[in-house]
Every structure is written in structure tokens, then in C-alpha cells.
Amino acid sequence: MINENIKAIRKSKGLSQQELAVKLNIVRQTVYKWEQGLQSLEFS
């Protein structure tokens, strides 16, 4: 699942949820929700 991939890749790069959020210009809670499968990714 995408949520497992996001978490695995983030960890393999040594990034915290906060660091990934900063790089993507989003809030940390969004990264958490993605990783937990609580929110799907939206592309615009």
C-alpha cells in the first residue's frame, strides 16, 4: 500500500515526519495521516 511505501522510504532516507513535511510544504499531521492510511494523497 502507498502508506507503507511512504513510511518505508521516509525512514530509509533518515527523515522524521516533520522533516518530510517541511520538504513537501505540508503539515506533519498530513504525513502521519498518509502513513496511517487515514487520508489519501491528493494531486492537483
N, C-alpha and C positions, 0 to 999 in steps of 0.2 A: 504494500500500500504506500501511497505517496507520503503519508505522515511518518511512516517508519524510515523512509528514504531521507526525508528532511532531517530527522534527528540523527541518523547514522552519518550522513555527510557533514552535518554541523559538528558533530563530535570528532569525526576524523580530521577536520580542519582545526580542531582545538578551540572552537568558538563557543562562548556561552550564548544562551538565548538572547541576552541583552546585546551582545556584540553583533550577532546576526541581525537583530532588529535595527540597530544603528546603520549597518551596511545597506539594508533594504529600505531605510527611511520609514519604518513602521514601529509600532509599539511592541514591547516584549510580550504582552499578553496575546497578541496575534500569533507570534511564533509558538507560544505554549498551546494555543488552541489548535493550530495546524498539527503539531506533534501529537496531541491527544485525540485527533480526529473529530474535534468539536466544531471546527469551521473548515470549510473547503477553500482552496485557493481561488482567487478571482483575478481574471486577467482583463485588462481594458485596452 
